[in-house]
Amino acid sequence: MKLKTTKVLYLGGQVLREGQVFKTTDPHGKELKEKGYAVDDDGPSDPLVELGEHGWALDTERTAGLDTSAIVSPGQAAAQEVAAKQPRTTTARTKKSS
């Protein structure tokens, strides 16, 4: 979804001033439009930022050919961090007497 900012926004690691064009997913774009942060843009200008499924800016020139399968969203990273801090529980094994 191609949109134009109506307010200053921080998207994809960049600050976009009012009137700058960007692309995002349909659900994210709908949310931004409902909150009054953006409007549809049908103009010929190229987007300054293009956001992917997880809200990251996509730079196809820099990521071409890279394996991005290990990239996790910020929410997934937080969950992994919490899980890593949890104490591991083990079940005590008892030997069978013969």
Secondary structure in CASP SS format (residue, H / E / C, confidence):
PFRMAT SS
TARGET T0000
AUTHOR 0000-0000-0000
METHOD secondary structure of the structure
MODEL  1
M C 1.00
K E 1.00
L E 1.00
K E 1.00
T E 1.00
T C 1.00
K C 1.00
V C 1.00
L E 1.00
Y E 1.00
L E 1.00
G C 1.00
G C 1.00
Q E 1.00
V E 1.00
L E 1.00
R C 1.00
E C 1.00
G C 1.00
Q C 1.00
V E 1.00
F E 1.00
K E 1.00
T C 1.00
T C 1.00
D H 1.00
P H 1.00
H H 1.00
G H 1.00
K H 1.00
E H 1.00
L H 1.00
K H 1.00
E H 1.00
K C 1.00
G C 1.00
Y C 1.00
A E 1.00
V E 1.00
D E 1.00
D C 1.00
D C 1.00
G C 1.00
P C 1.00
S C 1.00
D C 1.00
P C 1.00
L C 1.00
V E 1.00
E E 1.00
L E 1.00
G C 1.00
E C 1.00
H C 1.00
G C 1.00
W C 1.00
A E 1.00
L C 1.00
D C 1.00
T H 1.00
E H 1.00
R H 1.00
T H 1.00
A C 1.00
G C 1.00
L C 1.00
D C 1.00
T C 1.00
S C 1.00
A C 1.00
I C 1.00
V C 1.00
S C 1.00
P H 1.00
G H 1.00
Q H 1.00
A H 1.00
A H 1.00
A H 1.00
Q H 1.00
E H 1.00
V H 1.00
A H 1.00
A H 1.00
K H 1.00
Q C 1.00
P C 1.00
R C 1.00
T C 1.00
T C 1.00
T C 1.00
A C 1.00
R C 1.00
T C 1.00
K C 1.00
K C 1.00
S C 1.00
S C 1.00
END
